[in-house]
Every structure is written in structure tokens, then in C-alpha cells.
Amino acid sequence: MNDRIAEQTLRSVPFVRSGASILPIDKGYSGDQKYRVIQNGSSYLLRIFDVGLYRNKLAEFEVLKTMEAYGVRCSRPLEIGILPDTGLGYHVLTYIEGDDAADQLPLYSADVQYRIGWEAGNELRTIHQYKAPGGISPWAERKTAKHRRYMGEYHRLGLCIPGGAKVMEFIEGRLALMKEAPNRLQHDDFHTGNLIVRDKRLAGVIDFNRMDFGDPVHEFIKAGLFSSEVSLPFCIGQIKGYHQGREPVDAFWQLYSLYTAMVLVSSMVWTIKFVPDETEDMMARIERVMEDHAGFESVIPKWYIEGTTRYVV
């Protein structure tokens, strides 16, 4: 859905009142069309999507209801439906006021960045209380199969990441570590670009549209891949907050490094196929992650080793 939705169609959403202002939101990679609706002095988030996705969107809507019951700081689900004769569905959520954490964190002191990371880790731990419904196959099976598909594409496209052979060996030697991983709700895109801050505090988590079920440790790969480019204190705070101030056990780092190595492959494939103009940026990111892990000689990234004793909540 790359074409802007006609305003008449947007105003046919039952929730939208006469006289409401409808402002497009252009950030993010989601296929949804997103709008900020301002009416009666309050703001709301309107998402328009292909009706073929309605079942998935309804599942997301129900998950957000549970997140509300858990007290997670995220948008509250208000209305979902189908717009007749348009091939479109919609849902309306509360709008989280504030600014993108990716933009704001560098403007704050290191201690404030760390505290916001700690708050984000707390929210993530609460999200992970949600157990996968029955019928979801084991995480290890799904993740291994997905990795095999990405590896097939990696070879088909003739790609080569720095130290690729060593990365592949590292992955193959550790796939068995996933065997006992739990199936919990995953936001699956948890990084500073999907967090909102206000008054130097975490205001909320946005964009659950990529949610999945699987190993909670997998959520942290976006810290090493993306959030670490924005704020190392935030990343360390997120890990410490998630673990309630305790140091993560070795099993966490073993899985974290496995998933980080795997995401180097999938990210390269995804970039080449969908946003090839960003290939140079992704290669630079991969090289940085490789350096962080000393070519995967270390399961703990150097930014955590070097910074873990510097910050306090």
C-alpha cells in the first residue's frame, strides 16, 4: 500500500468524527498506512492495512488488550474493523505523546539514557510474561527453518559478509542451544526507533505489528544491531533493567550471540532484496557488530564489557 489513502475513505472509519484532523505519519518500514487523528482535544493512531491481513491484525489487537491488562506502556486498542468495498481494514489505538527515543537519547546525559534503557528493559520483561497460545510449534524448529531459508537466499544472491565462514561455523555449532527455549510473546522489533520518550522518561513502546512468539532473548538482537548506534548507556540499561539489576547468566549471552550472528545473515538478505540502497549502511553495521564480538570470539559485546560498571539508575 504505497498510495496515500483517500481522505474520504479515512473519514469513513466509524471512530473518526466530523471535523477531526487527519495527519499522515511517514516513519517506519511497516506496510500499513499510519495517521494521527486529532479530535475532541485528543490524539489517536489510525492504521490502515490490506484486508487480507485482518486476521493477523485482530490477533495483534487482542494482544494489545492483554498488554493493557499487564500495565505495559503501549498504545491501547480502541476499535478494529473492515471498510466495505475498499479491500482495507483499520484499527484505532491511543496515541503515545512524546518523541522518538532514537532522536532524543543522544541529547540526554548518559545516566538519563541508562535509566530510560532500564525502564525499557522492565517493559520488555512484562511483555514476555505472555505465553504463546497452544498450537505454536517449538521456537527452535521455527527459528532453525527460517535460518536455513535465509542461508539459501544468502548463497543464491552470492552474498558475503566479513568473516562469513567463521560466522556460519559459529552458528552451526550453537543451534542446539535453542532446544529448550520458551515460546513467549516477542515484540520482535524492540529498539530505540520504536520507543517514545517524554520528559526524559520512557513514555511507551510502539509498533507491535511484527509480533511473534519465541525465545525472549531474541528481542535483544536489535540492541546490538541498532540501538547501540544510538546509545550504549541505553542498551546496557535495557539489559540490566530486564534482569532487575543482576548480571545476565552465561546462557543469556550464548543465545544472544547466536541470534546476533544469525541476524547478520538475515539482515543482509533483507536489505539486498527490499532496500538495496541501504546496503552500504548495513555492511557498516555488520562490520561494527563483528568488531563488537571480536569476530565472534566473544559472546559478550565489548560495549557491554566496557560500559557495564559506569552507570547507575
C-alpha positions as a printed NumPy array, in Angstrom:
array([[  0.   ,   0.   ,   0.   ],
       [  2.248,   2.753,  -1.229],
       [ -0.502,   5.089,  -2.443],
       [ -1.959,   7.542,   0.029],
       [ -5.481,   6.576,   1.118],
       [ -8.221,   8.976,   0.01 ],
       [ -9.398,  11.241,   2.815],
       [-12.985,  10.227,   2.131],
       [-12.022,   6.624,   2.881],
       [-10.259,   7.64 ,   6.09 ],
       [-13.293,   9.574,   7.239],
       [-15.463,   6.501,   6.707],
       [-13.788,   4.905,   9.738],
       [-16.565,   4.923,  12.366],
       [-14.245,   6.19 ,  15.086],
       [-13.294,   9.317,  13.129],
       [-15.639,  12.197,  13.912],
       [-16.636,  15.073,  11.692],
       [-14.104,  17.873,  11.954],
       [-11.237,  15.608,  13.039],
       [ -7.766,  16.416,  11.717],
       [ -6.042,  13.517,   9.96 ],
       [ -2.255,  13.796,   9.626],
       [ -0.117,  11.191,   7.797],
       [  2.792,   9.516,   9.621],
       [  5.567,   8.561,   7.227],
       [  8.161,   6.999,   9.549],
       [  8.918,   3.285,   9.694],
       [  9.02 ,   0.278,   7.364],
       [  5.534,  -1.038,   8.062],
       [  3.277,  -1.71 ,   5.089],
       [  0.417,  -0.059,   6.995],
       [ -0.667,   3.482,   6.269],
       [ -0.465,   5.368,   9.571],
       [ -2.247,   8.558,  10.576],
       [ -2.549,  10.745,  13.631],
       [ -6.185,  11.614,  14.216],
       [ -6.847,  14.664,  16.386],
       [-10.382,  15.095,  17.643],
       [-12.025,  16.474,  20.769],
       [ -8.633,  17.649,  22.01 ],
       [ -7.082,  14.162,  21.972],
       [ -4.839,  12.287,  19.53 ],
       [ -5.279,   8.752,  18.247],
       [ -3.321,   6.45 ,  15.937],
       [ -5.183,   5.139,  12.891],
       [ -3.603,   2.273,  10.947],
       [ -4.981,   1.218,   7.554],
       [ -3.995,  -2.19 ,   6.171],
       [ -4.82 ,  -4.654,   3.412],
       [ -7.92 ,  -6.618,   4.394],
       [ -6.023,  -9.848,   3.753],
       [ -4.091,  -9.086,   6.925],
       [ -7.212,  -8.716,   9.04 ],
       [ -6.777, -11.987,  10.919],
       [ -3.211, -11.059,  11.921],
       [ -4.285,  -7.545,  12.878],
       [ -7.096,  -8.906,  15.013],
       [ -4.579, -11.118,  16.833],
       [ -2.367,  -8.06 ,  17.398],
       [ -5.395,  -6.121,  18.652],
       [ -6.177,  -8.854,  21.188],
       [ -2.554,  -8.995,  22.326],
       [ -2.628,  -5.233,  22.928],
       [ -5.672,  -5.751,  25.144],
       [ -3.605,  -8.16 ,  27.228],
       [ -0.693,  -5.712,  27.299],
       [ -3.113,  -3.125,  28.666],
       [ -4.152,  -5.591,  31.381],
       [ -0.474,  -6.194,  32.188],
       [  0.105,  -2.447,  32.523],
       [  2.603,  -2.255,  29.656],
       [  3.244,   1.296,  28.488],
       [  1.959,   0.966,  24.931],
       [ -0.935,   2.102,  22.766],
       [ -4.373,   0.946,  23.928],
       [ -6.612,  -0.761,  21.343],
       [ -9.868,   1.095,  20.743],
       [-11.512,  -0.083,  17.52 ],
       [-10.874,  -2.514,  14.676],
       [-12.887,  -3.247,  11.554],
       [-13.18 ,  -3.555,   7.791],
       [-14.076,  -0.719,   5.407],
       [-16.658,  -2.146,   2.967],
       [-15.863,  -2.18 ,  -0.748],
       [-12.307,  -0.913,  -0.248],
       [-10.239,  -4.039,   0.388],
       [ -8.962,  -2.301,   3.513],
       [ -9.092,  -2.872,   7.235],
       [ -8.329,  -0.447,  10.04 ],
       [ -7.598,  -0.254,  13.722],
       [ -7.524,   2.698,  16.075],
       [ -5.187,   2.973,  19.047],
       [ -4.418,   5.584,  21.631],
       [ -1.563,   7.866,  20.613],
       [  1.549,   7.997,  22.795],
       [  2.664,  11.6  ,  23.138],
       [  6.386,  12.248,  23.059],
       [  9.378,  11.922,  20.778],
       [ 11.249,   9.112,  19.085],
       [ 13.869,   7.751,  21.502],
       [ 16.339,   7.331,  18.631],
       [ 16.273,  11.095,  18.137],
       [ 16.144,  12.17 ,  21.769],
       [ 18.503,   9.838,  23.639],
       [ 21.718,  11.432,  22.29 ],
       [ 20.516,  14.755,  23.71 ],
       [ 20.344,  13.38 ,  27.266],
       [ 23.075,  12.677,  29.8  ],
       [ 24.497,   9.152,  29.938],
       [ 22.729,   8.489,  33.247],
       [ 19.35 ,   9.529,  31.809],
       [ 19.93 ,   7.321,  28.759],
       [ 20.757,   4.415,  31.053],
       [ 17.641,   4.998,  33.174],
       [ 15.402,   5.024,  30.091],
       [ 17.058,   1.779,  28.992],
       [ 16.322,   0.303,  32.423],
       [ 12.665,   1.323,  32.054],
       [ 12.565,  -0.243,  28.586],
       [ 14.003,  -3.479,  29.967],
       [ 11.303,  -3.541,  32.62 ],
       [  8.602,  -3.147,  29.967],
       [ 10.131,  -5.901,  27.868],
       [ 10.198,  -8.278,  30.831],
       [  6.491,  -7.61 ,  31.388],
       [  5.712,  -8.215,  27.7  ],
       [  7.437, -11.583,  27.953],
       [  5.003, -12.773,  30.618],
       [  2.583, -13.555,  27.77 ],
       [  2.827, -17.242,  26.867],
       [  2.265, -18.438,  23.308],
       [ -1.158, -19.949,  22.631],
       [ -1.473, -23.665,  22.041],
       [ -0.57 , -24.922,  18.602],
       [  2.544, -22.77 ,  18.154],
       [  5.398, -25.059,  17.123],
       [  8.628, -25.049,  19.156],
       [ 10.8  , -21.973,  18.705],
       [ 13.911, -23.992,  17.834],
       [ 12.133, -25.637,  14.905],
       [ 10.785, -22.391,  13.503],
       [ 13.982, -20.407,  14.007],
       [ 16.217, -23.091,  12.503],
       [ 13.957, -23.451,   9.462],
       [ 13.901, -19.673,   8.989],
       [ 17.687, -19.521,   9.222],
       [ 18.012, -22.263,   6.617],
       [ 15.786, -20.272,   4.258],
       [ 17.884, -17.157,   4.745],
       [ 21.067, -19.137,   4.174],
       [ 19.609, -20.424,   0.919],
       [ 18.924, -16.86 ,  -0.192],
       [ 22.336, -15.73 ,   1.037],
       [ 24.062, -18.25 ,  -1.221],
       [ 21.648, -17.742,  -4.119],
       [ 22.325, -13.993,  -4.093],
       [ 26.079, -14.561,  -3.88 ],
       [ 26.411, -12.51 ,  -0.7  ],
       [ 29.484, -12.362,   1.508],
       [ 29.671, -10.694,   4.902],
       [ 33.014, -10.007,   6.625],
       [ 34.268, -13.181,   8.294],
       [ 31.3  , -15.041,   6.823],
       [ 32.772, -18.547,   7.073],
       [ 33.554, -18.06 ,  10.75 ],
       [ 30.066, -16.686,  11.414],
       [ 28.448, -19.713,   9.766],
       [ 30.632, -22.088,  11.785],
       [ 29.73 , -20.216,  14.975],
       [ 26.019, -20.542,  14.204],
       [ 26.087, -24.223,  13.255],
       [ 27.942, -25.093,  16.436],
       [ 25.316, -23.484,  18.636],
       [ 21.908, -24.203,  17.08 ],
       [ 21.25 , -26.851,  19.727],
       [ 21.251, -24.117,  22.404],
       [ 17.734, -23.142,  21.274],
       [ 16.276, -26.566,  22.046],
       [ 14.783, -25.647,  25.427],
       [ 13.894, -22.024,  24.607],
       [ 10.393, -20.962,  25.685],
       [  7.635, -19.61 ,  23.454],
       [  6.768, -16.15 ,  24.772],
       [  5.352, -13.071,  23.096],
       [  8.019, -11.2  ,  21.158],
       [  7.598,  -7.572,  20.16 ],
       [ 10.183,  -8.553,  17.522],
       [ 11.276,  -5.021,  16.692],
       [ 12.253,  -3.67 ,  20.09 ],
       [ 14.759,  -0.843,  19.592],
       [ 15.051,   2.912,  20.134],
       [ 13.139,   3.669,  16.93 ],
       [ 10.039,   2.002,  18.401],
       [ 10.209,   3.667,  21.799],
       [  8.74 ,   7.026,  22.726],
       [ 10.243,   9.269,  25.411],
       [  8.82 ,  12.296,  27.149],
       [ 10.251,  14.474,  29.908],
       [ 13.376,  12.285,  29.966],
       [ 11.375,   9.136,  30.774],
       [ 10.07 ,   6.251,  28.732],
       [  6.554,   7.108,  27.576],
       [  5.767,   3.908,  25.711],
       [  6.502,   1.079,  23.291],
       [  5.003,   1.291,  19.787],
       [  4.577,  -0.894,  16.693],
       [  3.64 ,  -4.403,  17.793],
       [  2.743,  -5.229,  14.19 ],
       [  5.718,  -7.61 ,  13.8  ],
       [  4.93 ,  -9.542,  16.968],
       [  5.815, -13.214,  17.127],
       [  6.281, -15.957,  19.707],
       [  9.588, -17.457,  20.741],
       [ 12.702, -17.046,  22.856],
       [ 12.693, -13.754,  24.842],
       [ 16.487, -13.48 ,  24.4  ],
       [ 15.932, -12.945,  20.68 ],
       [ 14.48 ,  -9.496,  21.438],
       [ 17.92 ,  -8.174,  22.387],
       [ 19.495,  -8.522,  18.953],
       [ 18.06 ,  -5.135,  17.992],
       [ 20.024,  -3.625,  20.889],
       [ 23.314,  -4.772,  19.378],
       [ 22.315,  -4.128,  15.781],
       [ 20.504,  -0.793,  16.014],
       [ 20.114,   0.736,  19.491],
       [ 23.855,   0.541,  20.167],
       [ 24.366,   3.035,  17.326],
       [ 22.188,   5.497,  19.221],
       [ 23.051,   4.986,  22.89 ],
       [ 25.29 ,   2.462,  24.606],
       [ 24.082,   3.532,  28.07 ],
       [ 20.519,   2.784,  26.93 ],
       [ 21.487,  -0.715,  25.734],
       [ 23.282,  -1.549,  28.957],
       [ 20.358,  -0.174,  30.957],
       [ 17.911,  -2.266,  28.933],
       [ 19.817,  -5.459,  29.731],
       [ 20.271,  -4.553,  33.4  ],
       [ 16.641,  -3.462,  33.787],
       [ 15.367,  -6.639,  32.183],
       [ 17.424,  -8.698,  34.628],
       [ 16.396,  -6.474,  37.577],
       [ 19.941,  -5.344,  38.208],
       [ 21.53 ,  -8.78 ,  38.14 ],
       [ 24.199,  -9.77 ,  35.661],
       [ 22.839, -11.976,  32.87 ],
       [ 23.839, -15.626,  33.162],
       [ 26.141, -17.209,  30.579],
       [ 23.198, -18.917,  28.849],
       [ 21.774, -15.471,  28.   ],
       [ 24.986, -14.383,  26.29 ],
       [ 25.381, -17.689,  24.466],
       [ 21.914, -17.305,  22.942],
       [ 22.317, -13.565,  22.4  ],
       [ 25.478, -14.104,  20.371],
       [ 23.885, -16.955,  18.401],
       [ 20.906, -14.784,  17.438],
       [ 23.185, -11.841,  16.678],
       [ 25.26 , -13.958,  14.298],
       [ 22.092, -15.244,  12.631],
       [ 20.668, -11.761,  12.179],
       [ 23.774, -10.664,  10.275],
       [ 22.797, -13.13 ,   7.56 ],
       [ 19.066, -12.328,   7.539],
       [ 19.655,  -8.564,   7.65 ],
       [ 21.979,  -8.695,   4.673],
       [ 19.493, -10.734,   2.65 ],
       [ 16.557,  -8.497,   3.633],
       [ 18.476,  -5.33 ,   2.775],
       [ 19.545,  -6.563,  -0.66 ],
       [ 16.028,  -7.713,  -1.526],
       [ 13.941,  -4.848,  -0.149],
       [ 16.067,  -1.733,   0.439],
       [ 19.2  ,  -2.212,  -1.695],
       [ 20.044,   1.489,  -1.465],
       [ 20.794,   0.872,   2.241],
       [ 23.323,  -1.897,   1.562],
       [ 26.347,   0.239,   2.412],
       [ 24.853,   1.224,   5.769],
       [ 24.014,  -2.388,   6.581],
       [ 27.511,  -3.571,   5.697],
       [ 28.975,  -0.946,   8.026],
       [ 26.596,  -2.135,  10.743],
       [ 27.612,  -5.758,  10.243],
       [ 31.299,  -4.876,  10.419],
       [ 30.696,  -2.99 ,  13.67 ],
       [ 28.871,  -5.951,  15.209],
       [ 31.661,  -8.279,  14.119],
       [ 34.144,  -5.986,  15.855],
       [ 31.934,  -5.824,  18.967],
       [ 32.203,  -9.614,  19.233],
       [ 35.846,  -9.894,  18.105],
       [ 34.771, -11.947,  15.11 ],
       [ 32.581, -13.988,  17.49 ],
       [ 35.476, -14.983,  19.66 ],
       [ 33.46 , -13.261,  22.414],
       [ 29.802, -13.946,  23.135],
       [ 29.527, -10.687,  25.11 ],
       [ 29.819,  -7.483,  23.032],
       [ 32.678,  -5.204,  24.014],
       [ 30.318,  -2.262,  24.579],
       [ 28.708,  -4.178,  27.429],
       [ 32.009,  -5.371,  28.903],
       [ 33.485,  -1.876,  28.821],
       [ 30.396,   0.043,  29.952],
       [ 28.586,  -2.189,  32.431],
       [ 30.128,  -0.605,  35.552],
       [ 29.75 ,   3.035,  34.505],
       [ 26.073,   3.789,  35.026],
       [ 23.511,   3.756,  37.823],
       [ 19.742,   4.13 ,  37.82 ]])
